[in-house]
Amino acid sequence: MIETQLSRLILLAVQAASAELGLEKVPDEVEVSRPERKEFGDFSTNVAFQLAAEAGRSPRDVATTLLSHLPESTFVSGADVAGAGFINFRVTNDWLYEVLRQAGLRSRVRGS
């Protein structure tokens, strides 16, 4: 699902920024959730809050650094830092089309 893809993308950013942020340990996973208000984007993460203490920086600074290391992706149309350090994502419909394609393939295989 899209949450898993976003989590992997964020983890790549954390790994790429770990030396710059002074992180000794990169988390195994990153939680991604849907914001309560649509204007905050399609998905959000608070990973910068979790890393701020170890990095010795504010969550907002950590979030900004992570965004600068975020790999490009066909399913992310935009990402920004909000508030004290949340990272908000806007996604394209590409991920949904892929899910629908996969579902169609599975139903054809079962129907054969």
C-alpha positions in Angstrom: 0.0 0.0 0.0 0.9 3.6 -0.3 1.7 4.0 3.4 4.4 1.3 3.1 5.9 3.0 0.0 6.0 6.4 1.7 7.5 4.8 4.8 10.3 3.3 2.7 10.9 6.6 0.9 11.2 8.4 4.2 13.6 5.7 5.6 15.8 6.3 2.5 15.8 10.0 3.4 16.7 9.3 7.0 19.5 7.0 5.9 20.9 9.6 3.5 20.7 12.4 6.1 21.9 10.3 9.0 25.5 11.6 8.9 24.4 15.2 8.5 22.0 14.8 11.4 24.6 12.9 13.5 22.3 9.8 13.9 23.9 6.6 15.0 20.9 4.5 14.6 18.3 4.7 11.8 14.8 3.5 12.8 13.5 0.2 11.3 10.2 1.8 10.3 8.5 5.1 10.0 4.9 5.7 10.8 2.8 7.4 8.1 -0.8 8.5 8.8 -3.6 10.5 7.2 -3.9 14.0 8.6 -7.2 15.0 10.1 -7.5 18.0 7.8 -7.1 17.6 4.0 -5.3 20.9 3.6 -2.3 19.2 5.5 -1.9 16.8 2.6 -2.7 13.2 1.9 -0.3 11.7 4.4 1.9 12.9 7.2 4.8 11.7 9.4 6.2 12.8 12.7 9.5 11.1 12.3 11.4 14.4 12.8 10.1 14.6 16.4 11.4 11.1 17.0 14.9 11.9 15.7 15.3 15.5 17.1 16.7 14.6 20.5 19.4 12.3 19.1 20.2 14.8 16.4 20.4 17.7 18.9 18.2 19.8 16.6 14.6 21.0 16.5 12.1 18.7 14.9 11.5 21.4 12.2 15.2 21.5 11.3 15.3 17.7 11.2 12.2 17.6 8.9 13.8 20.2 6.6 17.0 18.2 6.4 15.1 15.0 5.7 13.1 16.7 2.9 16.4 17.8 1.3 17.4 14.1 1.1 14.0 12.7 0.0 14.4 10.7 -3.2 12.2 11.6 -6.1 9.2 9.4 -6.6 6.5 8.9 -9.2 3.9 8.7 -6.5 4.8 11.9 -4.5 3.6 15.1 -6.1 4.8 17.3 -3.2 6.1 17.3 0.4 6.6 20.1 2.9 7.4 20.8 6.5 4.4 22.0 8.6 4.2 23.3 12.1 6.9 22.3 14.6 8.2 19.5 12.3 5.6 17.4 10.7 6.3 16.3 7.1 3.2 16.4 4.9 2.9 14.5 1.6 0.7 14.9 -1.4 0.5 11.9 -3.6 -0.3 11.3 -7.3 -2.8 8.8 -8.5 0.0 6.6 -9.9 0.0 4.4 -6.8 -3.7 3.8 -7.0 -3.5 2.9 -10.7 -0.9 0.3 -9.8 -3.1 -1.2 -7.1 -6.0 -1.4 -9.5 -3.7 -3.1 -12.1 -2.5 -5.6 -9.6 -6.1 -6.4 -8.5 -7.1 -6.9 -12.1 -4.2 -9.3 -12.7 -5.0 -11.3 -9.6 -8.7 -11.6 -10.5 -7.8 -12.8 -14.0 -5.4 -15.4 -12.6 -8.1 -16.7 -10.2 -10.7 -16.7 -13.0 -8.5 -18.8 -15.3 
